[in-house]
Each structure stands twice: as structure tokens, then as C-alpha cells.
Amino acid sequence: MVISSEPVWGNAMDDFVQEYQNAIVYADKEQGTVLHEGEVRILANGWVKLPTGRLFSPDAVHHIDTGTV
């Protein structure tokens, strides 16, 4: 039996990752609580990754303004 050391999904998950340079991450609808401003990476599973390596759960984030329409 041969077992590969490569991930099963390969790089396919990278197609679902979104990166933004100037985003604002909000915790509430009223935009009163800003969790982060700046670069973010939205992973395929919905988690938001910051440049510091910190992750925000999809449950903690209400919405993200990316500055694009």
C-alpha cells in the first residue's frame, strides 16, 4: 500500500480563500464594535485570519467591509 504525504484536497481549498488589504471586521450590525482594521484573509471554512495569526470565528464576526462594491 502506498500512502501519499500530500493533502487529499491539494491546493483546491486555496481557490476559496479571499484576501483583502483594507478591510474592517465588525462584531455587530450597528458597526459599533470594530474587531480589526487592515489586512484579512477569509478562509474557506469562514474563519477570518489576521496577519498576526489570530483567528476570528464566523460566530464572532457580523460582517466585513472590504471597500469594494
N, C-alpha and C positions, 0 to 999 in steps of 0.2 A: 504494500500500500504506500502511495506517495502522498505526503501532506505538504501543501504549499504554505510558505511563510507570508504570502501576500494576503491582504484582507479580501474577504469574499466580494465586497462591493467595489473594490478597487478605488478609482477616483470618481466614481459615479456620484457620490454624495457631494463632491465639490461643486457640481452643477447647480445645487440647490442652496448654496451659501451665498448670502448677499453682503456686500461690504459698502459702507458709507463713510466718507471722510468728515462730514459736518452734520451730524445727526443730534437730535435732542430726544432723550428717552424719558417719558413721563410715566408716573405711577398712578395718575388719576385723570379722569375725563376733563376736569376743570383746568388742567395744566398747572396746577398749583405746586405739585411736587415733582421736581426735576431730579431724576436719578443719575443722569450723566449727560454731558455735552461733549461732542467731539466724535472721534472715530469709533465706529462699532462694527461688529461682524455678527450677522444674524445666521445662526446655524440651521441646518436642515430640520432639526428637532424643535425649533422655536426658541431655543435659549439664545440670549444675547451675550456675546463675548466682548469684553473691553480690551484695549491694548495692554493693560496690566495683567491680563489673565483672569480677572474676576468675571464671574458669570452671573447673569440675572435670569431667574426663572421666568418662563412665559406667564406664570401666575402673578408675578410681581410687576410686570410691565403692562400698562394700559395701552399705550401706543407710542410710535416713534415717528417724529417729524424728520424727514430726510432732506427737505428743501427742494425736492423735485415735485413736479406736478404730473 
